Amino acid sequence: MTFSRPGAIDLSALARPAQPAASPAGTGAAGGPDGEGSWVVDATEQNFQQLALEASLQHLVVLSLWSPRAEQSADFNARLAAATNHYSGQILLVQVDVDANPGVGQALGAQAVPLVIGLVKGQPVPLFQSTVPDEQIRGYFEELIRLGAQHGVTGRAAPVSAAGAAAGTAEPEEETDDPRFAAADDAFVAGDLDAAVAEYEKLAVQYPADAEVKERLAGVQLMRRAQHADLQAARTAAAEAPDDIDAQLLVADLDVSGGHIQDAFDRLLDVIRRTAGDDRDRVRERLVDLFTVVGIDDPRVAQARRALATALY
């Protein structure tokens, strides 16, 4: 399971206000394992950016594209909701009625429903199409959680009240979006990574000690560097030219993007041990950026930091 390569989903064509989608009866109403609420919401073209794309920067999102014309949709959404609520906020299930909101289905390339897609930092991760047994749903969700952790997405969504979820009117009870990030997030959602990086760089100058700004900037910079690269070609180039710093940096970027965190860290640490001067500084700075992308709480980061200190001193 890997990120899709085309980039962020482009919803720039969704200009018209959409009518609220009807919710299949009972979806999400059961709440989590301890009855503490639900992590299921309904999205429209009007609020999809906030509820799904922007939310996926902080925690995992699973999209359920469904149609009231499909007889199995109501039952399947209820089973998806039950599976989602088991994780108590590690996943937010966002349901989209593609009949009422055709632009979302078009943006995601949906050919048939039900269709279930993960979102990690705005990137679509295909999960499955059509209905599957409950145990398979849980298996796909476990894989998505592992992938999210590899990419530093470990936050939890706030619960929605069970009553609100059943009525199909509630939205996640999360903190108000930080207005500082509006321009960067808009650029990110539109797939303009150059503009998103530029906006985050402005914020990094304004707020040099803000950890969230640093994390967002590092993540978008990584996505931009890896956006159009071919992994196999990059690996071949790096193997043929082990002293080519750019080639080694690119493979490390692609490894982190693909979840091969330890391989990326080991590669750059090896280069640091073999270089000096400006080349060593470049590689060290990239490695520190990748630490930020992966997350300071990841044990692999702590281990690599110790190895970096040993290599440098």
Order of alpha helices (4+ residues) and beta strands (2+ residues): beta-beta-alpha-beta-alpha-beta-beta-alpha-alpha-alpha-alpha-alpha-alpha-alpha-alpha-alpha-alpha
